[in-house]
Amino acid sequence: MSRDLAELRTLWYMGAKTRLCEEFLDGAVRDLLDPGQTLLDACAGTAAVSRWFAPTYRILSNDVQHFSSIVASAHLEGDESWRNYLDQLDHLQDLGSATEENAQWLTNLAPRALDLEDSLLDQVLKEGSGNASDSGAMERYRSFVAQAPIPHDASGISSDEDDGGVHQPLASRLEHLLDQRRKSSGGSPAMLCTAYWSHVYFGLRQSIRIDSIRHAIEAIPSSDPFRERKRAIYLAALLHAVSVSTSGTSHFAQPRSIARDPELVAVAKRRIIDIDQQFELALEAILREWSHHPRLAGNRVFCSDVQRLLAPGSPLDDEEVDLVYLDPPYTADNYSRFYHVLETLVAYDYPELESRGGSLTKGRYPKQEIRYRSDFCSSVRVEEAFRGVAQACKDRSSRLLISYSTDTGLLTGRWAKQGEQNPARKFRELLLEYFGQVEIREKLLMHSGQGDSNRSVRELLLLCEE
């Protein structure tokens, strides 16, 4: 089956399943599930799988990352009154005045820096294309970025204190403003992105727009009967805009260096992207999806560790789950590091940042102890994590469908290193301890990981039922 459901790529994300749905996953789900039954997308990520199957099945979508749950909620949840209201949704009316008020406040903190950034980005792109009337713009931009104020960490470490130059008055007021925001994250101006990631993952002007739209979303009055639904759909649109505008690669594990001229040109191209335009395009695409692809009633979204969600006593006890689809992380890379910017933008809580050797990390991550770490990313715990899910599905009388990689999966890779000639077969034998029937299906796919070139991998599906 082919359709335009995946017209919007909700986020740049490692391992997105949009292509896999049509080429491989669709047939497996239909072999296990009748139309109208309930599918739990247990590690939803970008919600690509949840969205693909939503016209045919009732969807329960879950992810431990809050930003993922927001995306799923925007695309899946909503009663008839909300669906009827979508034609009247007016983001300018809901967000416009609060966005501009916050943007003006932040603009007044760095007016010269904003003007210089606009000029330098334009000159960098001209120099990179060979159309500059004079050279030197790239070095001037590097110097401009190097002068940007750095947020202090919990120890009070900050950038070298000088007059702040072109970034005044932001440079001299940054530490005080951040102290205020950490005591009261809802205060004005909203400036988390501007303080933490301007000149890192985004340009300064982009950061101000991100902060200001985020502030306006939170400012939707509690008296609005659709406040929570509006919050989800606007946040999902903003997360999309942030994801496609980052001057990094396809994630936020590390900012892109600007030391080499080609890299600087690539960064400049990203930093001239209009955040408001990307936000509006994403919002239009979400609304179009609701209009063109009606959902079944009763979808629900959870934000939980998958093993806690499947355990007795969770909100899932109220549900009859016919099929659990499990697409866990394949490698030791925890997504909480790769997508910390998206997670922090949803929480908007000005977390303490991680330091090493007295300096903030280049990635500007929240402290490691507050970032989620998955058992599926641990070579020591990954097998037990799979066993826990299998046992929980058996206890709930739910069928189980697992996506994994034969070649790059942490568990299958460990077995291969131990001399196992057929890791897929060993995986099947493990699952046969819990289910009466386990079918293996494999398909060769081109896969991209951390922004690197596509490579051929064997995608594995395991269909488990009594």
C-alpha positions as CSV (number, residue, x, y, z in Angstrom):
1,M,0.0,0.0,0.0
2,S,1.3,3.4,-0.9
3,R,-0.1,6.7,0.3
4,D,1.1,10.3,1.0
5,L,0.6,9.9,4.8
6,A,4.3,10.5,5.4
7,E,4.2,13.9,3.6
8,L,5.6,15.5,6.7
9,R,8.8,14.1,8.1
10,T,8.0,15.1,11.7
11,L,11.6,15.2,12.8
12,W,15.1,14.5,11.5
13,Y,15.7,11.3,13.4
14,M,18.0,8.3,13.4
15,G,16.2,5.2,12.2
16,A,13.0,6.8,11.1
17,K,10.5,4.1,10.0
18,T,8.7,6.0,7.2
19,R,10.1,3.9,4.3
20,L,10.0,0.7,6.4
21,C,6.3,1.0,6.9
22,E,5.4,0.7,3.2
23,E,8.2,-1.6,2.2
24,F,8.2,-4.1,5.0
25,L,6.2,-3.4,8.2
26,D,2.7,-2.9,6.7
27,G,2.4,-6.6,5.6
28,A,3.6,-7.9,9.0
29,V,1.1,-5.8,11.0
30,R,-1.7,-6.8,8.7
31,D,-0.8,-10.5,9.2
32,L,-1.0,-10.1,12.9
33,L,-3.9,-7.6,13.3
34,D,-7.4,-7.2,12.0
35,P,-8.6,-3.7,11.0
36,G,-10.0,-1.8,14.0
37,Q,-7.9,-3.7,16.6
38,T,-5.5,-1.9,18.9
39,L,-1.8,-1.4,18.1
40,L,0.7,-0.2,20.8
41,D,3.6,1.6,19.2
42,A,5.8,1.1,22.2
43,C,8.9,3.2,21.3
44,A,7.3,5.6,18.9
45,G,10.2,8.0,18.1
46,T,8.9,10.2,15.3
47,A,5.5,8.6,15.4
48,A,6.0,7.5,11.8
49,V,4.6,4.0,12.5
50,S,1.7,5.3,14.6
51,R,0.7,7.7,11.9
52,W,1.0,5.2,9.1
53,F,-1.4,2.7,10.8
54,A,-3.8,5.3,12.4
55,P,-6.3,5.2,9.5
56,T,-6.8,1.4,10.0
57,Y,-6.2,0.7,13.7
58,R,-6.7,2.2,17.0
59,I,-3.3,3.5,18.1
60,L,-1.7,3.6,21.5
61,S,1.6,5.5,21.1
62,N,4.3,5.6,23.7
63,D,7.9,6.9,24.1
64,V,9.9,7.8,27.1
65,Q,11.0,11.0,25.5
66,H,8.5,13.9,26.1
67,F,9.2,15.5,22.7
68,S,8.2,12.2,20.9
69,S,5.0,12.0,22.9
70,I,4.1,15.6,22.0
71,V,4.6,14.7,18.3
72,A,2.4,11.6,18.6
73,S,-0.3,13.5,20.5
74,A,-0.5,16.2,17.9
75,H,-1.0,13.7,15.1
76,L,-3.2,11.1,16.9
77,E,-5.2,12.5,19.8
78,G,-8.4,14.5,19.5
79,D,-12.1,14.0,19.9
80,E,-14.7,15.0,17.4
81,S,-15.0,18.5,18.7
82,W,-11.3,19.1,18.2
83,R,-11.4,17.6,14.7
84,N,-14.2,20.0,13.8
85,Y,-12.4,22.9,15.3
86,L,-9.2,22.4,13.3
87,D,-10.6,24.3,10.3
88,Q,-10.8,27.4,12.6
89,L,-7.4,27.1,14.1
90,D,-5.5,30.4,13.9
91,H,-2.0,30.3,15.1
92,L,-1.5,34.1,14.7
93,Q,-4.5,34.8,16.9
94,D,-3.3,32.2,19.5
95,L,0.4,33.0,19.4
96,G,1.1,36.2,17.5
97,S,1.1,39.0,20.2
98,A,2.9,36.9,22.8
99,T,5.6,35.8,20.3
100,E,6.3,39.4,19.2
101,E,6.4,40.7,22.8
102,N,9.0,38.2,23.8
103,A,11.0,38.6,20.5
104,Q,11.1,42.3,21.1
105,W,12.4,41.9,24.6
106,L,15.2,39.6,23.4
107,T,16.0,41.8,20.4
108,N,16.6,44.7,22.7
109,L,19.2,42.6,24.5
110,A,21.4,42.2,21.4
111,P,20.4,44.6,18.6
112,R,23.9,45.1,17.2
113,A,24.6,41.3,17.3
114,L,21.5,40.6,15.3
115,D,22.3,43.2,12.6
116,L,25.9,41.9,12.3
117,E,24.8,38.3,12.2
118,D,22.4,39.1,9.2
119,S,25.2,40.9,7.4
120,L,27.9,38.3,8.0
121,L,25.7,35.3,7.1
122,D,24.9,37.0,3.8
123,Q,28.6,37.7,3.2
124,V,29.7,34.2,4.2
125,L,27.4,32.7,1.6
126,K,28.6,35.1,-1.1
127,E,32.2,34.3,-0.3
128,G,31.5,30.6,-0.3
129,S,29.9,30.8,-3.8
130,G,32.8,33.0,-5.1
131,N,30.5,36.1,-5.5
132,A,31.9,38.2,-2.7
133,S,33.3,41.6,-3.6
134,D,35.9,41.2,-0.8
135,S,37.1,38.2,1.3
136,G,37.4,37.9,5.0
137,A,33.7,37.4,5.9
138,M,34.3,33.9,7.1
139,E,37.0,34.9,9.6
140,R,34.8,37.8,10.8
141,Y,31.9,35.4,11.4
142,R,34.2,33.0,13.3
143,S,35.3,36.0,15.5
144,F,31.7,37.1,16.0
145,V,30.7,33.6,17.2
146,A,33.8,33.3,19.5
147,Q,32.7,36.5,21.2
148,A,29.3,35.2,22.1
149,P,28.5,35.0,25.8
150,I,28.5,31.5,27.4
151,P,25.9,30.5,30.0
152,H,27.5,29.6,33.3
153,D,27.0,26.2,34.9
154,A,26.0,25.3,38.5
155,S,29.6,26.1,39.6
156,G,29.3,29.7,38.4
157,I,31.8,29.1,35.6
158,S,31.2,31.5,32.7
159,S,32.9,32.9,29.7
160,D,35.8,35.3,30.2
161,E,34.3,38.6,31.4
162,D,35.1,41.4,29.0
163,D,32.9,44.2,27.8
164,G,30.9,41.6,25.7
165,G,31.4,43.8,22.6
166,V,28.7,43.5,20.0
167,H,26.6,41.1,22.2
168,Q,25.8,43.8,24.7
169,P,23.7,44.2,26.8
170,L,23.0,40.4,26.7
171,A,26.6,39.6,27.6
172,S,26.6,41.5,30.9
173,R,23.1,40.5,31.9
174,L,23.1,36.8,30.8
175,E,24.2,35.3,34.2
176,H,21.7,37.3,36.2
177,L,18.8,36.5,33.7
178,L,19.6,32.8,33.8
179,D,19.6,32.8,37.6
180,Q,16.2,34.3,37.5
181,R,14.9,31.8,34.9
182,R,16.2,28.9,36.9
183,K,14.3,30.1,39.9
184,S,11.2,30.8,37.8
185,S,11.3,29.1,34.4
186,G,8.0,30.8,33.4
187,G,9.4,34.3,33.8
188,S,10.0,36.8,31.0
189,P,11.8,37.0,28.7
190,A,11.8,33.3,27.7
191,M,15.4,32.8,26.6
192,L,16.5,29.2,27.0
193,C,17.5,28.7,23.4
194,T,19.1,32.1,23.1
195,A,21.2,31.5,26.2
196,Y,22.1,27.9,25.6
197,W,22.3,27.2,21.9
198,S,22.6,30.4,19.9
199,H,25.8,30.3,17.8
200,V,25.9,26.5,18.7
201,Y,23.0,24.8,17.0
202,F,21.2,27.9,15.7
203,G,21.8,31.5,14.8
204,L,21.0,34.2,17.3
205,R,17.9,35.4,15.3
206,Q,16.7,31.8,15.0
207,S,17.1,31.2,18.7
208,I,15.1,34.3,19.5
209,R,12.2,33.1,17.3
210,I,12.3,29.6,18.8
211,D,12.2,31.0,22.4
212,S,9.4,33.4,21.5
213,I,7.1,30.9,19.8
214,R,7.8,28.5,22.7
215,H,6.8,31.3,25.2
216,A,3.6,32.0,23.3
217,I,2.6,28.4,23.3
218,E,2.9,28.2,27.0
219,A,1.0,31.5,27.3
220,I,-2.2,30.1,25.7
221,P,-4.8,30.8,28.5
222,S,-6.0,28.0,30.7
223,S,-9.5,29.2,29.9
224,D,-9.2,28.0,26.3
225,P,-11.1,24.7,26.1
226,F,-8.6,23.4,23.5
227,R,-5.5,24.6,25.3
228,E,-3.8,21.2,25.7
229,R,-4.6,20.2,22.1
230,K,-3.3,23.5,20.8
231,R,-0.2,23.2,22.9
232,A,0.5,19.7,21.4
233,I,0.0,20.7,17.8
234,Y,1.9,24.0,18.1
235,L,4.8,22.3,20.0
236,A,5.0,19.6,17.3
237,A,5.2,22.2,14.6
238,L,7.9,24.0,16.5
239,L,9.9,20.8,17.1
240,H,9.8,20.2,13.4
241,A,11.0,23.7,12.6
242,V,13.8,23.3,15.2
243,S,14.8,19.9,13.8
244,V,15.1,20.9,10.2
245,S,16.8,24.3,11.0
246,T,19.6,23.1,13.2
247,S,23.1,23.9,11.8
248,G,24.2,20.5,13.1
249,T,23.6,17.4,11.0
250,S,20.5,15.2,11.7
251,H,20.8,15.4,15.5
252,F,22.1,17.4,18.4
253,A,24.8,15.2,19.8
254,Q,27.5,17.7,18.7
255,P,27.4,21.0,17.0
256,R,29.0,21.3,13.6
257,S,32.5,22.8,13.6
258,I,33.0,26.1,11.6
259,A,36.8,25.8,11.4
260,R,36.7,24.6,7.8
261,D,35.3,26.9,5.1
262,P,32.9,24.3,3.6
263,E,31.5,23.5,7.0
264,L,31.0,27.2,7.8
265,V,29.1,27.7,4.5
266,A,26.9,24.7,5.4
267,V,26.2,26.2,8.8
268,A,25.4,29.6,7.3
269,K,22.9,28.0,4.9
270,R,21.1,26.5,7.9
271,R,21.2,29.7,10.0
272,I,19.4,31.7,7.4
273,I,16.4,29.3,7.6
274,D,13.2,31.2,8.7
275,I,11.9,29.5,11.8
276,D,8.5,31.1,11.5
277,Q,8.1,29.8,7.9
278,Q,9.2,26.3,8.9
279,F,6.7,26.4,11.8
280,E,3.9,27.4,9.6
281,L,4.7,24.7,7.0
282,A,4.8,22.0,9.6
283,L,1.5,23.2,11.1
284,E,-0.2,23.2,7.7
285,A,1.1,19.6,7.1
286,I,-0.3,18.4,10.4
287,L,-3.7,19.9,9.7
288,R,-3.6,18.5,6.2
289,E,-2.9,15.0,7.6
290,W,-5.9,15.3,9.9
291,S,-8.1,16.3,7.0
292,H,-6.9,13.7,4.5
293,H,-6.4,10.7,6.8
294,P,-9.1,10.4,9.4
295,R,-8.1,8.5,12.6
296,L,-10.1,5.9,14.4
297,A,-11.6,7.1,17.7
298,G,-9.9,6.5,21.1
299,N,-6.2,6.9,20.3
300,R,-4.1,7.5,23.4
301,V,-0.5,8.7,23.9
302,F,1.8,7.7,26.8
303,C,5.2,9.0,28.0
304,S,6.8,6.1,29.8
305,D,9.7,3.7,29.9
306,V,8.3,0.8,27.8
307,Q,9.0,-1.8,30.5
308,R,7.2,0.3,33.1
309,L,4.2,0.8,30.7
310,L,3.9,-2.9,30.1
311,A,4.2,-3.8,33.8
312,P,1.1,-4.4,36.0
313,G,-0.3,-1.2,37.5
314,S,0.3,1.1,34.6
315,P,-2.3,3.1,32.7
316,L,-2.2,0.3,30.1
317,D,-4.2,-1.9,32.5
318,D,-7.3,-0.1,31.2
319,E,-6.6,-1.2,27.7
320,E,-6.8,-4.4,25.7
321,V,-3.7,-4.4,23.5
322,D,-3.9,-6.7,20.6
323,L,-0.4,-6.1,19.2
324,V,2.7,-4.5,20.7
325,Y,5.1,-3.1,18.1
326,L,8.6,-2.7,19.6
327,D,11.3,-0.7,17.8
328,P,13.9,0.0,20.5
329,P,17.2,1.7,20.0
330,Y,19.6,-0.6,18.1
331,T,22.9,0.7,19.4
332,A,24.6,2.0,22.5
333,D,23.7,5.6,21.5
334,N,21.1,6.9,23.9
335,Y,18.6,9.1,22.1
336,S,18.4,11.4,25.1
337,R,21.9,12.7,24.1
338,F,21.2,12.9,20.4
339,Y,17.9,14.8,20.9
340,H,18.5,16.7,24.1
341,V,17.6,20.0,22.5
342,L,14.1,18.8,21.6
343,E,13.5,17.3,25.0
344,T,14.7,20.5,26.8
345,L,12.6,22.7,24.6
346,V,9.5,20.8,25.6
347,A,10.4,20.9,29.3
348,Y,11.7,24.5,29.0
349,D,13.1,24.2,32.5
350,Y,16.7,25.8,32.1
351,P,18.5,22.6,33.3
352,E,22.0,22.7,34.6
353,L,24.5,21.9,31.8
354,E,27.2,19.3,31.9
355,S,30.8,20.5,32.3
356,R,34.1,18.7,31.7
357,G,37.4,20.1,32.9
358,G,35.7,23.3,34.1
359,S,34.1,24.1,30.7
360,L,30.7,23.4,29.3
361,T,30.6,20.6,26.7
362,K,30.5,21.6,23.1
363,G,27.1,19.9,22.8
364,R,25.6,21.9,25.7
365,Y,23.9,18.9,27.2
366,P,21.9,18.8,30.4
367,K,23.8,17.0,33.2
368,Q,24.1,13.3,32.4
369,E,22.2,12.3,35.6
370,I,19.0,13.9,34.3
371,R,19.1,12.4,30.9
372,Y,17.3,9.1,30.3
373,R,19.4,6.0,29.6
374,S,17.8,3.0,28.0
375,D,18.4,-0.6,28.9
376,F,18.3,-1.3,25.2
377,C,21.5,0.8,24.8
378,S,23.4,-1.3,27.4
379,S,25.2,-4.4,26.2
380,V,24.8,-5.8,29.8
381,R,21.1,-5.2,30.1
382,V,19.8,-5.4,26.5
383,E,18.9,-9.1,26.6
384,E,17.0,-8.8,29.8
385,A,15.2,-5.8,28.4
386,F,13.9,-7.9,25.5
387,R,13.0,-10.7,27.8
388,G,11.0,-8.3,30.0
389,V,9.0,-7.0,27.1
390,A,8.3,-10.5,25.9
391,Q,7.2,-11.7,29.3
392,A,4.9,-8.7,29.7
393,C,3.3,-9.2,26.3
394,K,2.7,-12.9,27.2
395,D,1.1,-11.9,30.5
396,R,-1.2,-9.4,28.7
397,S,-2.0,-12.0,26.0
398,S,-0.7,-9.5,23.4
399,R,1.0,-10.4,20.2
400,L,4.5,-8.9,19.7
401,L,6.2,-7.5,16.6
402,I,9.9,-6.5,17.0
403,S,12.0,-4.5,14.6
404,Y,15.7,-4.8,14.9
405,S,18.9,-4.9,12.9
406,T,20.6,-8.2,12.2
407,D,23.9,-6.3,11.4
408,T,24.0,-3.3,13.8
409,G,21.8,-4.3,16.7
410,L,23.5,-4.3,20.0
411,L,22.1,-7.7,21.0
412,T,22.6,-9.5,17.7
413,G,26.0,-7.9,17.3
414,R,27.0,-9.2,20.8
415,W,25.9,-12.7,19.8
416,A,27.9,-12.5,16.5
417,K,31.0,-11.5,18.4
418,Q,30.5,-14.5,20.7
419,G,30.6,-16.8,17.6
420,E,26.9,-17.1,16.8
421,Q,26.6,-17.8,13.1
422,N,23.0,-16.9,12.9
423,P,22.0,-14.2,15.4
424,A,18.5,-13.9,13.9
425,R,17.8,-17.5,14.6
426,K,19.1,-17.1,18.2
427,F,16.8,-14.2,18.7
428,R,13.9,-16.4,17.5
429,E,14.9,-19.1,20.0
430,L,14.9,-16.6,22.8
431,L,11.4,-15.4,21.9
432,L,10.1,-19.0,21.6
433,E,10.5,-19.2,25.3
434,Y,7.5,-16.9,25.6
435,F,5.4,-17.5,22.4
436,G,4.2,-20.5,20.6
437,Q,5.0,-19.1,17.2
438,V,7.8,-16.8,16.1
439,E,8.3,-16.0,12.5
440,I,11.5,-14.2,11.1
441,R,11.4,-11.9,8.2
442,E,14.5,-10.0,6.9
443,K,14.9,-7.3,4.3
444,L,17.9,-5.5,3.0
445,L,17.5,-1.7,3.5
446,M,19.6,1.4,3.0
447,H,19.9,3.0,6.4
448,S,21.4,6.3,7.7
449,G,22.5,6.6,11.3
450,Q,24.2,9.7,12.8
451,G,24.1,11.8,9.7
452,D,26.5,9.6,7.8
453,S,26.2,8.1,4.4
454,N,23.5,5.5,3.7
455,R,24.6,1.9,4.1
456,S,23.0,-1.4,3.5
457,V,21.7,-3.3,6.5
458,R,19.5,-6.3,7.1
459,E,16.4,-5.2,8.9
460,L,14.8,-7.9,11.0
461,L,11.2,-8.4,11.9
462,L,10.1,-11.0,14.5
463,L,6.4,-11.8,14.5
464,C,5.4,-13.4,17.9
465,E,2.0,-15.0,18.7
466,E,0.5,-17.9,20.6
